[in-house]
Amino acid sequence: MKSTFRLSNSALAVALALGFAGLAHAQSLKDAVQQTVSSNPDVRYDATQRLANDQAVNVARGGYLPKVDLFAGYGREGSDNLVTRTYFANQTPPQQTNQYRTLTRREAQATLSQMLFDGMGVYSEVNRNKARVESAAYKTLGTSEIFGLRAIEVYLNVLRTREIVELTKQNLDFHLKTQDQIKVRSGGGVGRKSDQEQIDARVALAKANLGAAEANLRDAEIQFQRIVGGRPTSLVKPVLPEPSALPKNEEEAVKVAIENHPILKSAQADVKATEYQQKAAESFMFPRFDAEFGYGKNDNLDGQPGPNDERYAMVRMRWNIFKGLSDVSRVKETGYFKVQAMEVRNRTQRQVDEAARLSWNALVSVRERLPSLRDHAVKSQETRDSYAQQFNLGQRTLLDLLDSENEVYTARTDYLTGEYLEAFARYRLLADTNLLLTNLGVTPPEESVLTAD
């Protein structure tokens, strides 16, 4: 059974104050995360890169297919060769000064070529781009998890700051009621001037605190709009993930993160891409064989009037024996690229390990603190209530009463913040183990899904 996010008495009052009038238009946590994953520019950027890499695979696959080239030409050609010189020598009288014969040249050719062997260059290039597709897909999923968590963070922050505003209003109401009480006493001649000054100062401070809390709420709503892509409307309390959905201990969290983290899988795919890139570079050191079929229909070529047609079917070999050692250097260069990609993968693995441990530590830490924060809030409120009764009996000073109220306000705010930190820590741990979107039932971008080729 899922544990529902706990509500203190004040938080319940906030929920009732917000009312259910906007429930038909309520925006759940799942809705906010889904909207973020579907529309956030950072997610869409990575998704577009995946689509571009898909086309790069198609470009590379074109190397397997035959190529057809058409060529046509029309113009004037002046030729000086054995044919034209024989022609001029046979003229009456023979011409010896101008050896160029000018004719109207026409050309039309069609060539079909099919690669037979290229040192596995096309094969390597296709697989390199497939690895790039894999990398981009995992990166899109990783970015979705990251911004899904950011959406949860801003969502919870808006809820938290709204509740803090209500707590601050309650704090101000208490001070205003106490101020009225002091005014009544002063009017009856039993109050002291110092009490009036003290309560006036505390009321001013409570009003300033309310202004600051409302400013923080506006900031939280602006951050929500930047991440999610819309203003927060009627947000509702989320149902927290079941304990069974979370890792049982730190080592399990690290193990799941290393196995599932999409950013780490993206880095591993980048290593694979550089391996095929090196093989593609090695292909230039092998001979290339192509089957070529051609047909040409020409007229008046090289000073010879009349048709000059041809048909041919050939197997051609091309092999560059020496190119200034550039091919050898290219192979070495791509080898270093592979080493770089491996080090990026190793660094990413360490970062994933660290993030999982930090998330586990944050969850354990806030869980350990919550009971103490709750006890502090309860005891502070009981103390404040006792001080209020004693103040009415003249057994406590106004300063004692106001200090106890401020302690209640601080304790309730700390406990409220602790509750939201505990909630966020759960989602953070899910994100670090690539389980966040699955747990929420959010559909990841289509571009993050790899299909069988």
Secondary structure, DSSP 4 states (H G I P E B T S, - for coil): -PPBPP--HHHHHHHHHH-STTGGGEE-HHHHHHHHHHH-HHHHHHHHHHHHHHHHHHHHHGGGS-EEEEEEEEEEEEE-SHHHHHHHHTSSS---S---EEEEEEEEEEEEEEEEESTTHHHHHHHHHHHHHHHHHHHHHHHHHHHHHHHHHHHHHHHHHHHHHHHHHHHHHHHHHHHHHHHHHHHTT---HHHHHHHHHHHHHHHHHHHHHHHHHHHHHHHHHHHHSS---EE-PPBPPPGGGS-SSHHHHHHHHHHH-HHHHHHHHHHHHHHHHHHHHHGGGS-EEEEEEEEE--EEETTEEEE--EEEEEEEEE----STTHHHHHHHHHHHHHHHHHHHHHHHHHHHHHHHHHHHHHHHHHHHHHHHHHHHHHHHHHHHHHHHHHHHTTSS-HHHHHHHHHHHHHHHHHHHHHHHHHHHHHHHHHHHTT-HHHHHTPPPPGGG-----
